[in-house]
């Protein structure tokens, strides 16, 4: 299979090429998201493998070479295509001083796939993006049919929010609205997940770049004109995704966050989405475990759809086995630690 870097014209049409991939593309692979990652030390590379567009994020690791991460990629639809892509990518990466490639294709979790990837020398790693397990909503039917298909608890919460006076709206991105959303994120994370919140400037660039091209929208929910919940959602092709969500800790009206998501679902459907990804939940095997740190998040999302979709998650492709062994033994731990302690930013 022929592998090369994309030319200037292809990069200009990159999002269009992503949507043409076998998996329909993914907003995490978009040029907007990739270019945002420059501030986090990544260099976007745009690769064409036969007729498949692959977004690559590259970091230079001292003494080891280049590290490649393919967010939600490559965009294949089955294990045979993934194995062929891996076989073709390895020599191309080696020619570009790459010692490791981290892949993250959205193939459904299956023991046979894990066995196949292990047998060709790949190494299972923790996920990078939050939706290695997630909750999906099918948007291909009418709005009434979508509502009827929701879990009873979700329908009740949406109607309760409407009855109790919750109002929702799509919000323009201004410094004021983005600050409000950022403050909500910090309030939601307080005492539990503070380290997961990035600096305001990161979100500002991320949100504005996506919204500018119609790939992102901010939504707010209000009770008595007071902001109680926010959500930033993304869209590429026919796939919608709930990226950033937050709410006030003191619950004022039940159903505000549910009604906010229902507004986002309406927006997604109006903009051509056929599926809406709630972007993250505990694995289906532990979705009912109340001791899980994300149990509450899973409970909220499964109130819309009880089914949890599990993907295979992340795998490393060792391009240079000696350097990869060093990376595994000490390099990765050191790089992640220094990135956080010295540069005050997450590795990924």
Secondary structure, DSSP 4 states (H G I P E B T S, - for coil): --EEE--HHHHHTHHHHHHTSTT---GGGSHHHHHHGGGGT-EEEEEEETTEEEEEEEEEETTTEEEEE-TT-S--SSHHHHHHHHHHHHHHHHHTTEEEEEE---PBP-HHHHHHHHHTTEEEE--SSGGGEE-EEE-SS-HHHHHHHS-HHHHHHHHHHHHTT-EEEEE---HHHHHHHHHHHHHHHTTT-GGGPPPHHHHHHHHHHHHHTTSEEEEEEEETTEEEEEEEEEEETTEEEEEEEEE-SS--STTHHHHHHHHHHHHHHHTT-SEEE------GGGTT-TTSTTHHHHHHHHTT-SPPEEB--EEEEESSHHHHHHIIIIIHHHHHHHHHHTS-S---
